[in-house]
Amino acid sequence: MLQGGEMGIKVSTKKALPKLETTFFIVSDDSKIRVKLGALNFNYILSPCEKYLYVQLCNSKTEDAGKFIKIDTATGEKIYSVFPEWGWASGYAFTDQGALIVESGHYGSWQIDDGGNIVDRAGYYLHRVNIADYGTMSALPDFFELHGKTPETCALAMASLERFLSSCFSMFHGVSYGASALKARAEIQVFMGDSEDALQSCVDALYLNPKATVKRMLNTLSKKLSIDKERLKQSEWAEQLKLSVEKIRNKEIESGEDSHRKVIPTTNVTLTKKINVVNAFLEKKMK
């Protein structure tokens, strides 16, 4: 891949697949700089002024794994190397002043500051929570840190989790996603003083995923409410979710098997043997 700017700097890459490394070649009329990074390149963009190269890397086993890196094209030095809180960028743009804007799919486009962070982090995490998808749960800690944990923000978060839990009924991974959402809901319910509903959320989370990290919360709540946790039972809603997801998974697995059979048709073994015998006979006769 080759990328160039108006002033003449050209950027190209060479990937070392076995080592999961990428070497960037930054070439101008005056110099040729090599920058080796310890992961494969996901994407990159040269700034309009050509002073900076922005690189997002894939995962690997080095300190560069998954990083977003800003490189000085004159020296090849890293200006910053951070884990991008926006996830995998789908594209980039620049303001008239040269500030970088990251496009992150349905999470929107956000301006990045000189340290590699989103400028409007409060707006970004509010948007992340409102989206109500599988990333909402991981966005909640930053959302509460930036907006405060109040009855209003908890109500907003709860509404988003409820929307997401409803959508889990039609997801292939709806059971595991649902368990994560129930854990997040239980934590908010505890904060709001709704211990009984929080306890039920814990029970449902463990029903969907026995490894869900809610056992300590469940023990604390059952003791507080003087309820024998052994007698607790999952809700009908959780049972329906599990059944719905199982149907979806079975249908997709069957569909995949049908596609596999169409791609690899059954071979007629008897016919193959006859062809091999004829070929062997002809080869012997020609000798």
Secondary structure, 3 states (H helix, E strand, C coil): CEEECCCCCEEEEEEECCCCEEEEEEECCCCEEEEEECCCEEEEEECCCCCEEEEEECCCCCCCCCCEEEEECCCCCEEEEECCCCCCCCEEEECCCCCEEEECHHHCEEEECCCCCECCHHHHHHHHHHHCCCCHHHHHHHHHHHHCCCHHHHHHHHHHHHHHHHHHHHCCCHHHHHHHHHHHHHHHHHHCCCHHHHHHHHHHHHHHCCCCCCHHHHHHHHHHCCCCHHHCCCCHHHHHHHHHHHHHHHHHHHHHHHHHHHHCCCCCHHHHHHHHHHHHHHHHHHC
